[in-house]
Amino acid sequence: MKQLILTALFSLFLMNGAMARTNYTAGTYKIDSESSKVGLEVTHLTIPTAHGSFTHIDGIIDLKENFEDSKVYVLIDFLDSERNSQIEFVSTHISGTLANFNLTGLLSIQGVTQKVTFKSHYLGVVADGYGNDKAAFIGQTKIKDGDEEVKIDLRILANRPNKETASVFNEVQEIIK
């Protein structure tokens, strides 16, 4: 049910261009764990065999005036295991335009780190009812491991807090660093 609601919200965000400010708004945004999703599809010998998603996503998107200087840090909690219970992505390079850009970085899963590139799109910014700016992004990449291929889909909604909520945001940002 939650997945259906998230998909519907993203669809509304995409379809309602009048609401979205597609202009670029630099600033530091905190990933909204409640509204963001990372989906996985594992394919074995060209046959999709498993689908899954992660909804506990944390991180920071630091949008610079020059978009290609921006940085992204994403941390995903999965399983109830204390050992290797997180997936981490740290950007190293961004290239392209806001509409179509490559987000390259280091992806660490279960102690293995590899360079990946997400084909990504900036969807724009909207203001919520509390005066916070919300930026939306989508991206996709594939990782090959032997006969298996893992497709990763990102649907990220991130908040840039207003002055009233900035103190809580700053505390969270320090914890993530």
Solvent accessible surface area in square Angstrom, and as a share of the most:
residue,aa,sasa,rsa
1,M,172,0.77
2,K,95,0.40
3,Q,105,0.47
4,L,120,0.60
5,I,87,0.44
6,L,9,0.04
7,T,61,0.36
8,A,49,0.38
9,L,95,0.47
10,F,13,0.05
11,S,44,0.28
12,L,106,0.53
13,F,32,0.13
14,L,90,0.45
15,M,150,0.67
16,N,57,0.29
17,G,51,0.49
18,A,104,0.81
19,M,127,0.57
20,A,13,0.10
21,R,97,0.35
22,T,95,0.55
23,N,91,0.47
24,Y,52,0.20
25,T,22,0.13
26,A,24,0.19
27,G,20,0.19
28,T,35,0.20
29,Y,0,0.00
30,K,43,0.18
31,I,1,0.00
32,D,23,0.12
33,S,32,0.20
34,E,121,0.54
35,S,20,0.13
36,S,0,0.00
37,K,21,0.09
38,V,3,0.02
39,G,10,0.10
40,L,41,0.21
41,E,40,0.18
42,V,36,0.21
43,T,22,0.13
44,H,69,0.31
45,L,105,0.52
46,T,126,0.73
47,I,111,0.57
48,P,75,0.47
49,T,82,0.47
50,A,48,0.38
51,H,139,0.62
52,G,38,0.36
53,S,52,0.34
54,F,37,0.15
55,T,53,0.31
56,H,105,0.47
57,I,0,0.00
58,D,37,0.19
59,G,0,0.00
60,I,19,0.10
61,I,7,0.04
62,D,34,0.18
63,L,6,0.03
64,K,82,0.35
65,E,151,0.68
66,N,86,0.44
67,F,21,0.09
68,E,82,0.37
69,D,78,0.41
70,S,4,0.03
71,K,107,0.45
72,V,16,0.09
73,Y,50,0.19
74,V,9,0.05
75,L,38,0.19
76,I,9,0.05
77,D,56,0.29
78,F,23,0.10
79,L,126,0.63
80,D,153,0.79
81,S,47,0.30
82,E,175,0.78
83,R,190,0.69
84,N,54,0.28
85,S,27,0.17
86,Q,82,0.37
87,I,13,0.07
88,E,60,0.27
89,F,10,0.04
90,V,61,0.35
91,S,8,0.05
92,T,71,0.41
93,H,108,0.48
94,I,4,0.02
95,S,35,0.22
96,G,41,0.39
97,T,87,0.51
98,L,48,0.24
99,A,63,0.49
100,N,94,0.48
101,F,12,0.05
102,N,52,0.27
103,L,13,0.07
104,T,13,0.08
105,G,0,0.00
106,L,79,0.40
107,L,7,0.04
108,S,27,0.17
109,I,54,0.27
110,Q,103,0.46
111,G,70,0.67
112,V,96,0.55
113,T,75,0.43
114,Q,71,0.32
115,K,146,0.62
116,V,11,0.06
117,T,48,0.28
118,F,4,0.02
119,K,125,0.53
120,S,6,0.04
121,H,66,0.29
122,Y,18,0.07
123,L,28,0.14
124,G,0,0.00
125,V,0,0.00
126,V,18,0.10
127,A,59,0.46
128,D,37,0.19
129,G,83,0.80
130,Y,175,0.67
131,G,49,0.47
132,N,17,0.09
133,D,18,0.09
134,K,34,0.14
135,A,0,0.00
136,A,0,0.00
137,F,16,0.07
138,I,42,0.21
139,G,7,0.06
140,Q,71,0.32
141,T,12,0.07
142,K,119,0.50
143,I,14,0.07
144,K,139,0.59
145,D,103,0.54
146,G,63,0.61
147,D,83,0.43
148,E,72,0.32
149,E,53,0.24
150,V,35,0.20
151,K,54,0.23
152,I,9,0.05
153,D,39,0.20
154,L,21,0.11
155,R,85,0.31
156,I,8,0.04
157,L,28,0.14
158,A,0,0.00
159,N,35,0.18
160,R,74,0.27
161,P,27,0.17
162,N,39,0.20
163,K,192,0.81
164,E,155,0.70
165,T,54,0.32
166,A,29,0.23
167,S,71,0.46
168,V,97,0.56
169,F,20,0.08
170,N,80,0.41
171,E,112,0.50
172,V,36,0.21
173,Q,33,0.15
174,E,116,0.52
175,I,142,0.72
176,I,28,0.14
177,K,169,0.71
